[in-house]
Amino acid sequence: MRAMSWMGAMQFGDVAPLRFRVAVPATVLPQVLRRPARLISRIDVTLPKRAGLKASLAFLAAVGLYGVIAGNHVNGIIGGLSSVAGLAVDAVRITGQSETAELDILRALELPNHGSIVFFDAEAARGRLEALAWVESATIRKVYPSTLDIQVTEREPYALWQRDGQVVLIDADGHVISDYVAGRFQRLPLVVGEGAPEAAPELLALLAEFPSLQEEVRAATLVSGRRWDLTLRNGMTVHLPEDDLLPAIIQLVSLDQGNQLFARDIEVIDLRMADRMTVQLAPDVLEDVEDAVTRARRTGGTP
């Protein structure tokens, strides 16, 4: 009958706890060791039910946790759980862009499929956005539970820069925005030469104060990184001084307003000397003048 009861208990998983008792050898011990030996002999260790199964499960859990941590899967697992909980990025609001394609912005965000908004690295994404040609700055705001709010500030086209025979679009800081210049930007000032984008703001700001001259300027070329040559729309070249641009420009504008300077057959106007201005006539005009002087000398008259 006892055997049957024990078997029934085994079938229903009611395993009795295991007991261990520490046995002390019966050998006669020295006097000093007898009391500790009696204490040790009274130790009675009882293991809980299913202790082996629980220990195995604990061991497997520890191994799994180590694998997750060692493989850097913690964020992925938590991100997946948060996505299931309704924290996946499923909406992106973009404002402020006009020249930058929305598709380029979305690509720069590098949103994972069903990625969690909790673990989305907004700072890294902002860096990728600001690496786009037209983007000057960007802010990314997480709007829980599932929206990213993107605000973009784009660069302002300021001038055209000719380098190595190619014309590119730049902003006021000299940053190259685009190698492609759309038709609506063709009227922007053109600067030429190494270092021209960095030096251009001072000259262009000065020209903006004299609209009549600004309209005549087709290009400004930085010479040896020190001074500017202006090329006018009629083909005339103006040599500006290295310093004191304002007096030279005032003189140039005054001469044009009083003497129709830009309408004359002049090839070069040299304003590099503060106390004088020299001009170089166009080659065909110069030939006509020389012929007139020669004829006058022959006839004894004045040219």
Secondary structure, DSSP 8 states (H G I E B T S, - for coil): -HHHHHHHHHHTT----EEEE-----S---HHHHHHHHHHHT-EEEE-TTHHHHHHHHHHHHHHHHHHHHTT-HHHHHHHHHIIIIIB--EEEEES-SSS-HHHHHHHHT--TT-BSTT--HHHHHHHHHTSTTEEEEEEEEETTTEEEEEEEE----EEEEETTEEEEE-TT--EEES---GGGTTS-EEESTTHHHHHHHHHHHHTT-HHHHHHEEEEEEETTTEEEEEETTS-EEE--SS-HHHHHHHHHHHHHHH-GGGSSEEEEE--STT--EEEE-HHHHHHHHHHHHHHHHHTS--
